[in-house]
Amino acid sequence: MNHPPPQTTTITTRTTVKKLRENPTPSSKIPFQSRKIRKLTTTATAVDNDPTKSPHPPLIKIPKSLSTKPEIDAAINHLRASDPLLAALISTHPPPKLSPCNSPFLSLTKSIIFQQLATKAANSIYTRFVSLCGTHSDVVPNTVLSLTPQKLRETGVSARKASYLHDLTDKFSTGFLSDTLILTVDDETLFRMLTSVKGIGPWSVHMFMIFSLHRPDVLPVGDLGVRKGLQCLYGLKDLPKPMQVEQICEKWRPYRSVGSWFMWRLMEAKTTKGNNGNAQSVVEDDQSGGFWKKKLCF
């Protein structure tokens, strides 16, 4: 029996390889299909991270609020253990007591109206504003948006603050902000969103987050009462700058809100004692949390 020459087998093999290259079998396509899947996954991730594709960033789990006694107790125990000087101060004051906040929108409108006003004058204007809306429960975005600047001016609200109120209301009406979103979004994202509202700056957002939302780890680095409290507590020669405030209070995490509250109590007691109880507390002015302390929460 004659066998084909060896080169015939070689030629046939090369021809087969060539055909396979030109017409790949389904199994040979698997690696290419896998690469396509990876590419699609990467594209989907990029779309998800594109802020233009979604009105809000993804929500993340936020820390527990300071709305329960166990959480307040946990905060105080942590501060006692992490800061001996603060521990001594805590022993001289009762723990914070919180007041509920039913409407973030109402609290924000109130903060705008009270800006840079004496408490008595602000209360008078705010009372007229609420009456114009109807009742406290009627202070909602649609109602405020329907009020003309002239109507708001009649309550004592300045033209500038009227524009602030309309900007806040507009952001609620368009869905950029909502009570639900404010209650669930993380601190950093909420700070960015609220400071985009006209008339609401970093200090107002910090006060709102501490006293209305009871967020546990907010540090108002620019607050005069907190800065003076740190200067007094640590015996600092100069008033600490915001960056120094962050460094000093790092050990208070994740309860810097409660640490800040004790700084206000320290300065309140110090001012009252130094003036025989006749002077207005340092924490009563608009830049030290006085309005929020008395009207919203602790």
Secondary structure, DSSP 8 states (H G I E B T S, - for coil): -----HHHHHHHHHHHHHHHHHS--GGGGHHHHHHHHHHHHHHHHHHHT-GGG-SS---------S-SHHHHHHHHHHHHHH-HHHHHHHTTS----------HHHHHHHHHHHTTS-HHHHHHHHHHHHHHHSSGGG-SHHHHHTS-HHHHHHTT--HHHHHHHHHHHHHHHTTSS-HHHHHHS-HHHHHHHHTTSTT--HHHHHHHHHHTS--SS---TT-HHHHHHHHHHHT-SS---HHHHHHHHGGGTT-HHHHHHHHHHHHHHHHHHHTTT-S--GGGSTTTTHHHHHHT--
